[in-house]
Amino acid sequence: MAPVLTVEKVSFRYGERPVLCGVDLVLREGEVAVLLGPNGAGKSTLLRICSGLLPPESGEVRVSGHRPDTADRKRMAKLLSVVGQDPPVDFPMSVREFVTLGRFPHHGFFGAATREDREPVEEALRMTGLEALEGRGLGEISAGERQRATVARAIAQGAKVMLLDEPTAYLDIYHRVAFYEIVTRLAQDCGVSALVASHDLALCTEYAERFFLLSAGRIMAAGPPGEVLTPENVREAYGVEVVCDSNPETGAVRVTPVRKKR
């Protein structure tokens, strides 16, 4: 699979505080990968650099051959979409109108949506199961449904690379599972590549093909879940003892914290 996102020797600091130190990362076409790490490890900063919102102090990021920090924003929006953990609640618009915003790279904010825009919007609503809610306002639906609307907007955008920053942070188990089902279906059916920053070890191992474990600003382990999620790596990165075994139903890695003895 060809690389669609490459991060080479990226470093960054806020003032005098180093956050990222020589990070290397490659996301391949049609791949779902997870960026793990404790709070403050630099996950959100790395995603902001990958999206072009922050320029790296050193090193380089390429999305389909383009540098996101210097490329034309409209061109980048056709290549890359971003989903955060806080879906908007106070936009005075319906779900359909919000999803249609994903088409702005193709006609602009002030250009009317065309007949060509209608099909990708319909497909995005269908894939996320939002057809029945398309006429409701964003403030009238649940947090999980708003998150699905945000994903639907990214799907309608048509970008082949998605960056997702802790997108299931405030969702219940039903909506977390639904979210990962949507993302993996996009990868399998549409060739979309997704890099998901997450703390959700229980679900990530069921869906992701590769993991990047970020600790103290560096990638300390990268590879398949079974190679990255070991008791030693989790202890070093998070400072907790865990047991790693296999889910008896799926064979996926299962990480269980070990309670400290009193």
C-alpha positions as CSV (number, residue, x, y, z in Angstrom):
1,M,0.0,0.0,0.0
2,A,1.3,3.4,-0.9
3,P,2.0,6.0,1.8
4,V,-0.6,8.9,1.9
5,L,0.7,10.6,5.0
6,T,4.4,10.8,6.0
7,V,5.9,12.4,9.1
8,E,9.6,12.7,9.0
9,K,11.7,13.9,12.0
10,V,9.0,16.3,13.2
11,S,9.8,18.3,16.4
12,F,7.8,21.0,18.1
13,R,7.8,23.0,21.3
14,Y,5.5,25.4,23.1
15,G,7.8,28.1,24.2
16,E,10.7,26.4,26.0
17,R,8.7,23.1,26.5
18,P,9.5,20.4,24.0
19,V,6.4,18.4,22.9
20,L,7.5,16.4,19.9
21,C,11.1,15.1,19.4
22,G,11.9,13.7,16.0
23,V,8.7,11.9,15.3
24,D,8.5,9.5,12.3
25,L,5.2,8.1,11.1
26,V,3.7,6.7,7.9
27,L,0.0,6.1,7.1
28,R,-0.7,3.9,4.1
29,E,-3.6,3.9,1.7
30,G,-6.8,2.3,3.0
31,E,-5.3,1.8,6.5
32,V,-6.8,2.5,9.9
33,A,-4.0,3.3,12.4
34,V,-4.3,4.5,16.0
35,L,-2.1,7.0,17.8
36,L,-1.9,6.1,21.4
37,G,-0.2,7.8,24.4
38,P,-0.9,9.3,27.8
39,N,-2.2,12.8,28.3
40,G,0.4,15.3,27.4
41,A,2.3,12.9,25.1
42,G,1.7,15.2,22.1
43,K,-1.0,13.4,20.2
44,S,-3.2,16.4,19.5
45,T,-0.2,18.5,18.6
46,L,1.0,16.0,16.1
47,L,-2.4,15.8,14.5
48,R,-2.6,19.6,14.3
49,I,0.8,19.6,12.6
50,C,-0.4,16.9,10.2
51,S,-3.4,19.0,9.3
52,G,-1.4,22.1,8.7
53,L,-2.7,24.1,11.6
54,L,0.7,24.2,13.2
55,P,4.1,24.4,11.4
56,P,6.7,21.9,12.7
57,E,9.7,23.4,14.3
58,S,11.8,21.0,12.3
59,G,11.1,18.0,10.1
60,E,8.4,17.7,7.4
61,V,4.9,16.4,6.9
62,R,3.5,15.3,3.5
63,V,-0.1,14.5,2.6
64,S,-0.2,12.9,-0.8
65,G,3.0,14.7,-1.7
66,H,1.9,18.1,-0.4
67,R,3.0,20.0,2.7
68,P,-0.1,20.9,4.6
69,D,1.4,23.9,6.3
70,T,2.2,25.6,3.1
71,A,-0.3,24.2,0.5
72,D,-3.4,26.0,-0.6
73,R,-6.1,25.4,2.0
74,K,-8.8,24.5,-0.5
75,R,-6.5,21.9,-2.2
76,M,-5.6,20.4,1.2
77,A,-9.3,20.2,2.1
78,K,-9.8,17.9,-0.9
79,L,-7.0,15.6,0.4
80,L,-7.5,15.8,4.1
81,S,-10.4,15.9,6.6
82,V,-10.3,16.4,10.3
83,V,-12.7,15.1,13.0
84,G,-12.4,16.4,16.6
85,Q,-13.9,15.3,19.9
86,D,-16.3,18.2,20.3
87,P,-19.0,18.2,17.7
88,P,-20.7,21.6,17.3
89,V,-24.0,22.0,19.1
90,D,-25.0,25.6,18.5
91,F,-24.7,25.9,14.7
92,P,-28.2,27.1,13.5
93,M,-28.5,24.5,10.8
94,S,-29.9,21.1,10.1
95,V,-27.9,17.9,10.0
96,R,-28.1,17.9,6.2
97,E,-26.9,21.5,6.0
98,F,-24.0,20.7,8.3
99,V,-23.0,17.6,6.3
100,T,-23.2,19.7,3.0
101,L,-20.6,22.0,4.4
102,G,-18.1,19.2,3.6
103,R,-18.6,20.1,0.0
104,F,-17.1,23.6,0.4
105,P,-13.7,22.6,-1.2
106,H,-15.6,21.8,-4.4
107,H,-17.7,24.9,-4.7
108,G,-16.7,27.3,-1.9
109,F,-18.5,28.6,1.2
110,F,-20.6,31.1,-0.8
111,G,-21.3,28.9,-3.8
112,A,-24.6,27.1,-3.9
113,A,-24.4,23.3,-3.6
114,T,-24.9,21.7,-7.0
115,R,-26.5,18.5,-8.3
116,E,-23.0,16.9,-8.2
117,D,-22.8,17.7,-4.4
118,R,-26.1,15.9,-3.7
119,E,-24.9,12.4,-4.3
120,P,-21.9,12.5,-1.9
121,V,-24.0,14.1,0.8
122,E,-26.7,11.4,0.4
123,E,-24.0,8.7,0.6
124,A,-22.5,10.3,3.7
125,L,-25.9,10.4,5.4
126,R,-26.5,6.8,4.5
127,M,-23.2,5.5,5.6
128,T,-23.6,7.1,9.0
129,G,-27.2,6.2,9.4
130,L,-28.4,9.8,9.6
131,E,-31.1,9.8,6.9
132,A,-33.9,9.9,9.5
133,L,-32.3,12.9,11.3
134,E,-31.2,15.0,8.3
135,G,-33.9,17.6,8.9
136,R,-33.3,18.1,12.6
137,G,-31.1,20.8,14.1
138,L,-27.7,20.0,15.6
139,G,-28.9,21.1,19.0
140,E,-31.8,18.6,18.9
141,I,-29.7,15.4,18.5
142,S,-27.5,13.5,20.9
143,A,-23.7,13.9,21.2
144,G,-23.2,10.5,19.5
145,E,-25.4,11.6,16.6
146,R,-23.6,14.9,16.3
147,Q,-20.3,13.0,16.2
148,R,-21.7,10.9,13.4
149,A,-22.8,14.1,11.6
150,T,-19.2,15.4,11.9
151,V,-17.9,12.1,10.3
152,A,-20.6,12.4,7.6
153,R,-19.4,15.9,6.8
154,A,-15.8,14.5,6.5
155,I,-17.1,11.7,4.2
156,A,-19.0,14.2,2.0
157,Q,-15.8,16.2,1.8
158,G,-14.3,13.3,-0.3
159,A,-10.8,13.4,1.2
160,K,-8.8,10.2,1.2
161,V,-7.0,10.9,4.5
162,M,-8.9,11.5,7.8
163,L,-7.3,12.7,11.1
164,L,-9.5,12.0,14.1
165,D,-8.6,13.4,17.5
166,E,-10.2,11.4,20.3
167,P,-13.5,11.2,18.4
168,T,-15.2,8.8,20.9
169,A,-14.1,10.6,24.1
170,Y,-17.6,11.4,25.3
171,L,-19.6,8.7,23.6
172,D,-21.3,5.6,25.1
173,I,-20.3,2.1,24.1
174,Y,-23.0,1.8,21.4
175,H,-21.9,5.0,19.6
176,R,-18.2,4.2,20.0
177,V,-18.7,0.8,18.3
178,A,-20.8,2.5,15.6
179,F,-18.0,5.1,15.0
180,Y,-15.3,2.5,14.5
181,E,-17.6,0.4,12.2
182,I,-18.0,3.5,10.0
183,V,-14.3,4.3,9.9
184,T,-13.3,0.7,9.0
185,R,-16.0,0.5,6.3
186,L,-14.6,3.7,4.8
187,A,-11.2,2.2,4.7
188,Q,-12.4,-1.1,3.2
189,D,-14.9,0.2,0.7
190,C,-13.6,3.6,-0.2
191,G,-9.8,3.4,0.4
192,V,-9.9,6.1,3.0
193,S,-6.9,6.2,5.4
194,A,-7.6,7.1,9.0
195,L,-5.2,8.1,11.8
196,V,-7.1,8.1,15.1
197,A,-5.7,9.5,18.3
198,S,-7.4,7.6,21.1
199,H,-7.3,6.3,24.7
200,D,-9.9,3.6,23.9
201,L,-7.7,0.5,24.0
202,A,-10.6,-1.8,24.4
203,L,-12.1,-0.9,21.0
204,C,-9.0,0.2,19.0
205,T,-7.5,-3.2,19.1
206,E,-10.6,-4.7,17.4
207,Y,-10.5,-2.3,14.5
208,A,-7.0,-0.9,13.9
209,E,-4.3,-2.5,11.8
210,R,-1.4,-0.6,13.2
211,F,-0.5,1.3,16.4
212,F,1.8,4.2,17.1
213,L,2.6,4.6,20.8
214,L,3.7,8.1,21.6
215,S,5.4,8.8,24.9
216,A,7.4,11.9,26.0
217,G,7.2,13.3,22.5
218,R,8.6,10.2,20.7
219,I,7.2,7.2,19.0
220,M,8.4,4.4,21.4
221,A,6.7,1.6,19.5
222,A,5.0,1.1,16.2
223,G,3.5,-1.9,14.4
224,P,0.6,-4.4,14.7
225,P,-1.4,-4.3,18.0
226,G,0.2,-7.4,19.4
227,E,3.7,-5.9,19.0
228,V,2.9,-2.5,20.4
229,L,0.5,-3.4,23.3
230,T,2.7,-5.4,25.6
231,P,2.8,-5.1,29.4
232,E,6.3,-3.6,29.2
233,N,5.3,-0.9,26.7
234,V,2.1,0.0,28.5
235,R,4.0,0.2,31.8
236,E,6.7,2.4,30.3
237,A,4.2,4.8,28.5
238,Y,1.4,4.9,31.0
239,G,3.0,3.8,34.3
240,V,0.4,1.1,35.0
241,E,0.5,-2.6,35.2
242,V,-1.6,-4.5,32.7
243,V,-2.3,-8.0,31.5
244,C,-2.4,-8.5,27.7
245,D,-4.2,-11.5,26.3
246,S,-6.5,-12.3,23.4
247,N,-10.3,-11.7,23.1
248,P,-11.7,-15.3,22.9
249,E,-14.2,-14.3,20.3
250,T,-12.1,-12.2,17.9
251,G,-8.5,-12.9,18.7
252,A,-7.8,-9.2,19.1
253,V,-5.4,-8.0,21.8
254,R,-7.1,-7.3,25.1
255,V,-5.5,-5.0,27.7
256,T,-6.7,-5.3,31.3
257,P,-5.4,-3.1,34.1
258,V,-4.1,-4.8,37.2
259,R,-5.3,-3.3,40.4
260,K,-2.6,-2.3,42.9
261,K,-2.5,-4.4,46.0
262,R,-3.3,-2.6,49.2
